[in-house]
Amino acid sequence: MVIPGVFNPFSAMLAKRSGFSAVYLSGGGLTSSLGLPDLGTITLDEVEWVLQRITETVDVKVVVDADTGFGEVLNVFRAVKRLERAGAWAIQIEDQVMPKKCGHLKGKEVVRPEAMVEKIRTALKAREKSIIIARVDSRSVLGMRDAIERAKRYLDAGADVIFPEALETKEEFSEFKKELGNVRLLANMTEFGRTPLITADEFREMGYSMVIFPVTAFRVAAKAMKEAYDVLAKEGTQSSLMDKMMTREEQYDVVNYYFYEDLDSSMSKGL
C-alpha cells in the first residue's frame, strides 16, 4: 500500500480522489499545521478531533501517528480506545522517550524495549479491530542490530506491523526484511531525512507491505502558500497566480458543495 500523508479533511479528500485507499495522519504534518514543532507537543484531543473530522467526511482507511501513545501504558490504552472509536484503521506507536522528536533528527532517545513491549500489549488489549504498528526508532541511536532485535521483541509481543524508522540505505531496508522474515513491514519515505529517496516499487520488491509519504503534500502545499503570500505582498494582486489555483468549481466539487445546497433546498421545500 502506498499511503500519503494528510493533515486535515480536505487533504484526505484530495488523496482519495487521486486513488489512494489509505492515508496517513502524520504527527509531523498535523503539528506543523498547528504552528508547533514535532516534539510531542500535540495532544490526544487534537489528534482525535482531526481524525474524526477526516473519517466523517471521506471514506478512506486512516493510519494514525500516535507518537509514543501520549504517555505510559494507561495513556496508551485510552489513546487506542479513543482513536479507534474516532475511526482509525491502524494506530502507530513509537519507542522514543518523551519529549519525542522527528525520527530523522539528532538527539532522540529510545525507551527500554521492555517498556515498549508493555505498550504494545496494552494497545492490543485496548483495540477491537484496528491494526497496531510498532515503530522502532533505535537505528540512529543504538545501531542496526539493536533495531532488528527490538523489532523481533515487538513482534513477539503481538505487533501487527513493524515500522523501522530512519534506515539509511536500501541495503539496510533489505537486511531488515531478511532478518524479520515473513512479517508486515512499513517504510517511511519522508524527505530531507536520513533515508535516501526510494520508490514504492523498490520497497515492494524488497518485501515491504506499506510505504508512507508522511509530509510530502504538506511541504508542497506550504511552499505554494508561501509563494502566494509573497506575490500578494509584492504585487497586491493574485493575477499571476490564477493558473496555479484550484478553481472555485473544483474546490466546491471536492467538498460536495452542491450536494449540501440541494439537500438544503429540498428540505426547505418539504421534499
GUDO-763761 format. One record per residue (C-alpha): residue in three letters; x, y, z. Coordinates in steps of 0.1 Angstrom, whole numbers, plus 5000, padded with zeros to 4 digits. Example, Ala and Ser with C-alpha at 12.3 -4.5 7.8 and 13.67 -1.06 7.14 Angstrom:
% residues 2
Ala512349555078;Ser513749895071;
This chain:
% residues 271
Met500050005000;Val501250354991;Ile500050585018;Pro500350965015;Gly500351195045;Val497351415052;Phe496851685079;Asn493151785076;Pro489951655059;Phe490451855027;Ser493851695021;Ala492351355028;Met489651425003;Leu492151504976;Ala494251194984;Lys491050984980;Arg490351144946;Ser493851064935;Gly493050694940;Phe494550624974;Ser492750374996;Ala494550475028;Val496050795042;Tyr498550865070;Leu497551125096;Ser501051255101;Gly502051385135;Gly504751595119;Gly502351745093;Leu499551795118;Thr501751955144;Ser503252195118;Ser499752285106;Leu499052395141;Gly502252615142;Leu504052385166;Pro507352185164;Asp507251795163;Leu508451755198;Gly505551575214;Thr503651905218;Ile500451775201;Thr497851615224;Leu495451315220;Asp492551555220;Glu493951735189;Val494751425170;Glu491351265178;Trp489551575167;Val491251595134;Leu490851225128;Gln487151235135;Arg486751525111;Ile488551325084;Thr486551005089;Glu483251195089;Thr483951345055;Val485851085035;Asp485650715032;Val489350615035;Lys491450405058;Val493450625082;Val496750525097;Val497250745127;Asp500550865141;Ala500050835179;Asp503650935188;Thr504550755220;Gly500950675229;Phe500651015246;Gly502250875278;Glu502750545295;Val500650225294;Leu497450375308;Asn497650665283;Val498250415255;Phe495150215265;Arg493050535265;Ala494550655232;Val493850335213;Lys490250325225;Arg489650685215;Leu491450685182;Glu489750355172;Arg486350505181;Ala487150805160;Gly487750585130;Ala491450485130;Trp492150185107;Ala495750155121;Ile497550315150;Gln501250365152;Ile503250385184;Glu506950455187;Asp509650365212;Gln511050715218;Val511550885252;Met509351195257;Pro509651465245;Lys509951275213;Lys511451415181;Cys511051365144;Gly512651025138;His515251165114;Leu516651425137;Lys519651405160;Gly519251395198;Lys516351155201;Glu516350885228;Val514650545230;Val513050365259;Arg514050025271;Pro512549765248;Glu510649615278;Ala508749945282;Met507749945245;Val506649575248;Glu504349685276;Lys502849955254;Ile502249715226;Arg500549465248;Thr498349735263;Ala497449865228;Leu496449505218;Lys494349475249;Ala492549805241;Arg492049755204;Glu489049585189;Lys489849585152;Ser492549835145;Ile496049745133;Ile498849815158;Ile502049945142;Ala505249945163;Arg507850195152;Val511450115160;Asp513550435164;Ser516850295176;Arg518750255143;Ser520250605146;Val520650585184;Leu521950235191;Gly522650085157;Met521049855132;Arg521449535153;Asp519649685182;Ala516749795159;Ile516449445145;Glu516449285179;Arg513849535192;Ala511649465161;Lys511749095169;Arg510649155205;Tyr507849385194;Leu506649115170;Asp506748855198;Ala504649105219;Gly502049095191;Ala502549395170;Asp500849355136;Val503249575116;Ile506849685123;Phe507950035112;Pro511850065111;Glu512450435113;Ala515350635097;Leu517150345080;Glu519950495059;Thr520350285027;Lys518450045005;Glu520749775018;Glu519549835053;Phe515949805044;Ser516749475026;Glu518749355056;Phe515849445080;Lys513349245059;Lys515748955056;Glu516248945093;Leu512548975102;Gly511248725076;Asn507648695066;Val506148985085;Arg504449305075;Leu506849605074;Leu506149975069;Ala508750205053;Asn508850585058;Met509750775027;Thr510051125041;Glu512151395025;Phe515251575038;Gly515951295063;Arg518351005068;Thr516650785042;Pro517550835005;Leu514650864980;Ile513450514973;Thr510450444951;Ala507350254962;Asp508149984936;Glu511649944951;Phe510149894985;Arg507649644971;Glu510449454956;Met512249444990;Gly509149295006;Tyr507649595024;Ser503849595028;Met503349975032;Val505250285024;Ile504150625038;Phe504950975024;Pro504051155056;Val504851525049;Thr505151535011;Ala501851705004;Phe502151945034;Arg505652055023;Val504452114987;Ala501452304999;Ala503452505024;Lys505852624997;Ala502952714974;Met501252915001;Lys504453095010;Glu504953184973;Ala501353304970;Tyr501653535001;Asp504953674987;Val503253754954;Leu500353924972;Ala502754124994;Lys504854234964;Glu502254284937;Gly498954354955;Thr497154124931;Gln496653754926;Ser496553784888;Ser499953604883;Leu498753314905;Met495553234887;Asp496952944866;Lys498252784898;Met494952774916;Met492252514920;Thr489152684906;Arg486152764927;Glu484252484908;Glu486952234916;Gln487052334952;Tyr483352304956;Asp483451964939;Val485951834964;Val483851944994;Asn480451824979;Tyr479152174979;Tyr476252114956;Phe475051804975;Tyr474652025006;Glu473052304986;Asp470552064970;Leu469851905004;Asp469152235019;Ser466852334991;Ser464952004991;Met464452015029;Ser463152375028;Lys460552265002;Gly459551975024;Leu460751704999;
